[in-house]
């Protein structure tokens, strides 16, 4: 795997799920731009409660940056064209939205 940093926007809303052993995890999709001016979809999973809670607090289209282990993938669209994608096991998330909320509460 490759350790990487991906920045983009959230596609849809993140969702939490339960594993067979009772552990919880969070899933999300992030749209990131590539060098060829083409969007790249990053399928994100995190087992970190803090990272998952931050992803769950975001809305569709919110800017987000994630770090974690990356695995390159290829998928085929309905027209038969192959497209690149990435799978990420996220360890940390960075977004401006929680920071602004904390600052606004501190200014009160």
Backbone as JSON Lines, residues from 0, in Angstrom:
{"i":0,"aa":"X","n":[0.83,-1.19,0.0],"ca":[0.0,0.0,0.0],"c":[0.87,1.24,0.0]}
{"i":1,"aa":"X","n":[0.27,2.34,-0.38],"ca":[0.93,3.63,-0.46],"c":[0.32,4.54,0.6]}
{"i":2,"aa":"X","n":[1.13,5.2,1.38],"ca":[0.64,6.2,2.33],"c":[0.47,7.5,1.55]}
{"i":3,"aa":"X","n":[-0.71,8.11,1.64],"ca":[-0.95,9.3,0.82],"c":[-1.86,10.31,1.47]}
{"i":4,"aa":"X","n":[-1.92,11.46,0.85],"ca":[-2.79,12.57,1.23],"c":[-3.69,12.86,0.04]}
{"i":5,"aa":"X","n":[-5.0,12.85,0.27],"ca":[-5.97,13.12,-0.78],"c":[-6.85,14.28,-0.34]}
{"i":6,"aa":"X","n":[-6.99,15.27,-1.2],"ca":[-7.88,16.4,-0.93],"c":[-8.93,16.46,-2.01]}
{"i":7,"aa":"X","n":[-10.15,16.77,-1.61],"ca":[-11.24,16.85,-2.56],"c":[-12.53,17.25,-1.88]}
{"i":8,"aa":"X","n":[-13.64,16.83,-2.45],"ca":[-14.95,17.13,-1.87],"c":[-15.72,15.84,-1.61]}
{"i":9,"aa":"X","n":[-16.52,15.88,-0.57],"ca":[-17.31,14.71,-0.19],"c":[-18.42,14.49,-1.2]}
{"i":10,"aa":"X","n":[-18.58,13.25,-1.65],"ca":[-19.64,12.86,-2.57],"c":[-20.7,12.14,-1.73]}
{"i":11,"aa":"X","n":[-21.9,12.67,-1.68],"ca":[-22.94,12.08,-0.83],"c":[-22.59,12.31,0.64]}
{"i":12,"aa":"X","n":[-23.2,11.53,1.5],"ca":[-22.93,11.62,2.93],"c":[-22.18,10.38,3.39]}
{"i":13,"aa":"X","n":[-21.34,10.55,4.38],"ca":[-20.65,9.41,4.98],"c":[-21.68,8.56,5.73]}
{"i":14,"aa":"X","n":[-21.4,7.28,5.88],"ca":[-22.31,6.42,6.63],"c":[-21.53,5.48,7.55]}
{"i":15,"aa":"X","n":[-22.11,5.23,8.71],"ca":[-21.5,4.31,9.66],"c":[-22.15,2.94,9.52]}
{"i":16,"aa":"X","n":[-21.32,1.91,9.69],"ca":[-21.81,0.52,9.63],"c":[-21.18,-0.28,10.75]}
{"i":17,"aa":"X","n":[-21.76,-1.44,11.0],"ca":[-21.25,-2.35,12.01],"c":[-20.65,-3.57,11.33]}
{"i":18,"aa":"X","n":[-19.47,-3.99,11.8],"ca":[-18.84,-5.19,11.29],"c":[-19.45,-6.42,11.93]}
{"i":19,"aa":"X","n":[-19.12,-7.58,11.43],"ca":[-19.66,-8.83,11.96],"c":[-19.25,-9.06,13.41]}
{"i":20,"aa":"X","n":[-18.08,-8.53,13.78],"ca":[-17.62,-8.71,15.16],"c":[-18.09,-7.6,16.09]}
{"i":21,"aa":"X","n":[-18.97,-6.72,15.6],"ca":[-19.52,-5.66,16.44],"c":[-18.77,-4.35,16.38]}
{"i":22,"aa":"X","n":[-17.64,-4.33,15.7],"ca":[-16.89,-3.07,15.58],"c":[-17.57,-2.17,14.55]}
{"i":23,"aa":"X","n":[-17.41,-0.86,14.72],"ca":[-18.02,0.07,13.78],"c":[-16.95,0.69,12.89]}
{"i":24,"aa":"X","n":[-17.38,1.09,11.7],"ca":[-16.5,1.75,10.75],"c":[-17.33,2.75,9.97]}
{"i":25,"aa":"X","n":[-16.65,3.66,9.29],"ca":[-17.32,4.7,8.51],"c":[-16.87,4.62,7.06]}
{"i":26,"aa":"X","n":[-17.82,4.77,6.15],"ca":[-17.56,4.76,4.71],"c":[-17.87,6.13,4.13]}
{"i":27,"aa":"X","n":[-17.08,6.56,3.15],"ca":[-17.33,7.82,2.45],"c":[-16.73,7.74,1.06]}
{"i":28,"aa":"X","n":[-17.14,8.66,0.21],"ca":[-16.56,8.81,-1.12],"c":[-16.12,10.26,-1.27]}
{"i":29,"aa":"X","n":[-14.92,10.42,-1.83],"ca":[-14.36,11.75,-2.06],"c":[-14.01,11.89,-3.54]}
{"i":30,"aa":"X","n":[-14.38,13.03,-4.12],"ca":[-14.03,13.32,-5.5],"c":[-12.8,14.23,-5.49]}
{"i":31,"aa":"X","n":[-11.72,13.77,-6.1],"ca":[-10.48,14.53,-6.16],"c":[-10.09,14.74,-7.62]}
{"i":32,"aa":"X","n":[-9.48,15.88,-7.92],"ca":[-9.03,16.17,-9.27],"c":[-7.72,15.47,-9.56]}
{"i":33,"aa":"X","n":[-7.53,15.05,-10.81],"ca":[-6.27,14.41,-11.21],"c":[-5.5,15.33,-12.14]}
{"i":34,"aa":"X","n":[-4.31,14.95,-12.51],"ca":[-3.45,15.75,-13.37],"c":[-4.05,15.93,-14.77]}
{"i":35,"aa":"X","n":[-4.89,15.01,-15.2],"ca":[-5.49,15.07,-16.53],"c":[-6.82,15.82,-16.53]}
{"i":36,"aa":"X","n":[-7.07,16.65,-15.51],"ca":[-8.34,17.39,-15.37],"c":[-9.55,16.47,-15.36]}
{"i":37,"aa":"X","n":[-9.35,15.29,-14.84],"ca":[-10.42,14.31,-14.72],"c":[-10.63,14.05,-13.23]}
{"i":38,"aa":"X","n":[-11.86,13.86,-12.83],"ca":[-12.14,13.58,-11.42],"c":[-11.83,12.13,-11.1]}
{"i":39,"aa":"X","n":[-11.31,11.93,-9.92],"ca":[-10.95,10.61,-9.43],"c":[-11.79,10.34,-8.19]}
{"i":40,"aa":"X","n":[-12.45,9.2,-8.12],"ca":[-13.25,8.83,-6.95],"c":[-12.37,8.04,-5.98]}
{"i":41,"aa":"X","n":[-12.39,8.47,-4.72],"ca":[-11.65,7.8,-3.67],"c":[-12.66,7.16,-2.72]}
{"i":42,"aa":"X","n":[-12.65,5.83,-2.63],"ca":[-13.52,5.11,-1.72],"c":[-12.81,5.03,-0.37]}
{"i":43,"aa":"X","n":[-13.43,5.64,0.65],"ca":[-12.77,5.8,1.95],"c":[-13.45,4.91,2.99]}
{"i":44,"aa":"X","n":[-12.62,4.24,3.81],"ca":[-13.1,3.54,4.99],"c":[-12.2,3.96,6.14]}
{"i":45,"aa":"X","n":[-12.77,4.16,7.3],"ca":[-11.97,4.45,8.48],"c":[-12.52,3.67,9.67]}
{"i":46,"aa":"X","n":[-11.59,3.21,10.48],"ca":[-11.95,2.5,11.7],"c":[-11.72,3.38,12.93]}
{"i":47,"aa":"X","n":[-11.22,4.6,12.69],"ca":[-10.98,5.57,13.76],"c":[-12.29,6.26,14.13]}
{"i":48,"aa":"X","n":[-12.62,6.28,15.4],"ca":[-13.86,6.94,15.83],"c":[-13.83,8.43,15.54]}
{"i":49,"aa":"X","n":[-12.69,9.06,15.83],"ca":[-12.56,10.5,15.62],"c":[-12.67,10.87,14.14]}
{"i":50,"aa":"X","n":[-11.97,10.15,13.3],"ca":[-12.03,10.4,11.86],"c":[-13.43,10.15,11.33]}
{"i":51,"aa":"X","n":[-14.06,9.07,11.78],"ca":[-15.42,8.76,11.37],"c":[-16.41,9.83,11.8]}
{"i":52,"aa":"X","n":[-16.28,10.32,13.03],"ca":[-17.19,11.36,13.53],"c":[-17.06,12.64,12.72]}
{"i":53,"aa":"X","n":[-15.84,12.99,12.34],"ca":[-15.64,14.18,11.52],"c":[-16.27,14.0,10.15]}
{"i":54,"aa":"X","n":[-16.07,12.85,9.53],"ca":[-16.69,12.59,8.22],"c":[-18.21,12.63,8.32]}
{"i":55,"aa":"X","n":[-18.77,12.09,9.39],"ca":[-20.23,12.07,9.57],"c":[-20.79,13.48,9.74]}
{"i":56,"aa":"X","n":[-19.99,14.41,10.23],"ca":[-20.45,15.78,10.46],"c":[-20.47,16.62,9.18]}
{"i":57,"aa":"X","n":[-19.83,16.12,8.12],"ca":[-19.75,16.88,6.87],"c":[-20.97,16.65,5.98]}
{"i":58,"aa":"X","n":[-21.21,17.62,5.12],"ca":[-22.3,17.53,4.14],"c":[-21.73,17.27,2.76]}
{"i":59,"aa":"X","n":[-22.57,16.83,1.86],"ca":[-22.13,16.6,0.48],"c":[-21.53,17.88,-0.09]}
{"i":60,"aa":"X","n":[-20.38,17.74,-0.75],"ca":[-19.72,18.88,-1.37],"c":[-18.74,19.61,-0.47]}
{"i":61,"aa":"X","n":[-18.68,19.26,0.82],"ca":[-17.73,19.9,1.72],"c":[-16.31,19.49,1.37]}
{"i":62,"aa":"X","n":[-15.38,20.43,1.5],"ca":[-13.98,20.16,1.23],"c":[-13.39,19.33,2.37]}
{"i":63,"aa":"X","n":[-12.52,18.39,2.0],"ca":[-11.93,17.49,3.0],"c":[-10.56,17.02,2.5]}
{"i":64,"aa":"X","n":[-9.64,16.81,3.44],"ca":[-8.34,16.22,3.13],"c":[-8.16,15.02,4.06]}
{"i":65,"aa":"X","n":[-7.71,13.9,3.5],"ca":[-7.56,12.67,4.27],"c":[-6.17,12.1,4.08]}
{"i":66,"aa":"X","n":[-5.63,11.49,5.14],"ca":[-4.37,10.76,5.02],"c":[-4.64,9.31,5.36]}
{"i":67,"aa":"X","n":[-3.85,8.44,4.74],"ca":[-4.01,7.02,5.02],"c":[-3.41,6.16,3.93]}
{"i":68,"aa":"X","n":[-3.66,4.87,4.03],"ca":[-3.13,3.89,3.08],"c":[-3.99,3.88,1.82]}
{"i":69,"aa":"X","n":[-3.34,4.01,0.67],"ca":[-4.01,4.05,-0.63],"c":[-3.74,2.79,-1.43]}
{"i":70,"aa":"X","n":[-4.78,2.32,-2.12],"ca":[-4.65,1.21,-3.05],"c":[-5.25,1.64,-4.38]}
{"i":71,"aa":"X","n":[-4.44,1.71,-5.45],"ca":[-4.98,2.08,-6.77],"c":[-5.89,0.97,-7.31]}
{"i":72,"aa":"X","n":[-6.95,1.38,-7.98],"ca":[-7.91,0.45,-8.58],"c":[-8.29,0.94,-9.97]}
{"i":73,"aa":"X","n":[-8.94,0.09,-10.73],"ca":[-9.51,0.44,-12.03],"c":[-10.92,-0.11,-12.06]}
{"i":74,"aa":"X","n":[-11.87,0.68,-12.58],"ca":[-13.23,0.21,-12.74],"c":[-13.69,0.52,-14.16]}
{"i":75,"aa":"X","n":[-14.73,-0.15,-14.6],"ca":[-15.25,0.02,-15.96],"c":[-16.63,0.64,-15.9]}
{"i":76,"aa":"X","n":[-16.82,1.75,-16.62],"ca":[-18.13,2.41,-16.62],"c":[-19.1,1.69,-17.56]}
{"i":77,"aa":"X","n":[-20.31,2.2,-17.66],"ca":[-21.35,1.55,-18.46],"c":[-21.04,1.51,-19.95]}
{"i":78,"aa":"X","n":[-20.19,2.43,-20.4],"ca":[-19.81,2.46,-21.81],"c":[-18.6,1.57,-22.1]}
{"i":79,"aa":"X","n":[-18.06,0.91,-21.09],"ca":[-16.93,0.02,-21.27],"c":[-15.57,0.7,-21.14]}
{"i":80,"aa":"X","n":[-15.56,1.98,-20.73],"ca":[-14.31,2.7,-20.54],"c":[-13.73,2.4,-19.16]}
{"i":81,"aa":"X","n":[-12.42,2.16,-19.12],"ca":[-11.79,1.93,-17.82],"c":[-11.44,3.27,-17.19]}
{"i":82,"aa":"X","n":[-11.64,3.36,-15.88],"ca":[-11.41,4.6,-15.13],"c":[-10.59,4.28,-13.89]}
{"i":83,"aa":"X","n":[-9.72,5.21,-13.49],"ca":[-8.95,5.0,-12.27],"c":[-9.79,5.3,-11.03]}
{"i":84,"aa":"X","n":[-9.45,4.67,-9.93],"ca":[-10.07,4.95,-8.63],"c":[-9.04,4.6,-7.55]}
{"i":85,"aa":"X","n":[-9.31,5.04,-6.35],"ca":[-8.46,4.74,-5.21],"c":[-9.3,4.24,-4.06]}
{"i":86,"aa":"X","n":[-8.79,3.26,-3.33],"ca":[-9.37,2.85,-2.06],"c":[-8.45,3.39,-0.98]}
{"i":87,"aa":"X","n":[-9.02,3.96,0.08],"ca":[-8.21,4.52,1.15],"c":[-8.7,4.03,2.5]}
{"i":88,"aa":"X","n":[-7.76,3.6,3.33],"ca":[-8.03,3.35,4.74],"c":[-7.55,4.6,5.45]}
{"i":89,"aa":"X","n":[-8.47,5.49,5.8],"ca":[-8.12,6.8,6.34],"c":[-7.73,6.71,7.81]}
{"i":90,"aa":"X","n":[-6.66,7.39,8.15],"ca":[-6.23,7.44,9.55],"c":[-6.5,8.81,10.16]}
{"i":91,"aa":"X","n":[-6.5,9.86,9.34],"ca":[-6.78,11.21,9.83],"c":[-7.55,12.0,8.78]}
{"i":92,"aa":"X","n":[-8.29,12.98,9.25],"ca":[-9.06,13.84,8.36],"c":[-8.82,15.29,8.77]}
{"i":93,"aa":"X","n":[-8.81,16.16,7.77],"ca":[-8.66,17.59,8.01],"c":[-9.71,18.31,7.19]}
{"i":94,"aa":"X","n":[-10.46,19.17,7.87],"ca":[-11.44,20.0,7.19],"c":[-11.58,21.3,7.96]}
{"i":95,"aa":"X","n":[-11.93,22.35,7.28],"ca":[-12.04,23.65,7.91],"c":[-13.34,23.78,8.72]}
{"i":96,"aa":"X","n":[-14.34,22.99,8.45],"ca":[-15.65,23.18,9.05],"c":[-15.68,23.0,10.56]}
{"i":97,"aa":"X","n":[-15.15,21.93,11.14],"ca":[-15.15,21.83,12.6],"c":[-14.33,22.94,13.27]}
{"i":98,"aa":"X","n":[-13.24,23.36,12.63],"ca":[-12.42,24.42,13.17],"c":[-13.21,25.72,13.27]}
{"i":99,"aa":"X","n":[-13.95,26.05,12.23],"ca":[-14.76,27.26,12.25],"c":[-15.83,27.19,13.33]}
{"i":100,"aa":"X","n":[-16.43,26.03,13.52],"ca":[-17.47,25.87,14.52],"c":[-16.89,26.06,15.92]}
{"i":101,"aa":"X","n":[-15.73,25.49,16.19],"ca":[-15.09,25.64,17.49],"c":[-14.73,27.1,17.73]}
{"i":102,"aa":"X","n":[-14.21,27.78,16.7],"ca":[-13.85,29.19,16.85],"c":[-15.08,30.05,17.12]}
{"i":103,"aa":"X","n":[-16.19,29.76,16.42],"ca":[-17.41,30.53,16.62],"c":[-17.92,30.36,18.04]}
{"i":104,"aa":"X","n":[-17.85,29.14,18.58],"ca":[-18.3,28.9,19.95],"c":[-17.39,29.59,20.96]}
{"i":105,"aa":"X","n":[-16.1,29.67,20.66],"ca":[-15.14,30.32,21.57],"c":[-15.34,31.83,21.59]}
{"i":106,"aa":"X","n":[-15.81,32.41,20.48],"ca":[-16.02,33.86,20.41],"c":[-17.3,34.3,21.13]}
{"i":107,"aa":"X","n":[-18.14,33.39,21.5],"ca":[-19.41,33.75,22.17],"c":[-19.2,34.17,23.57]}
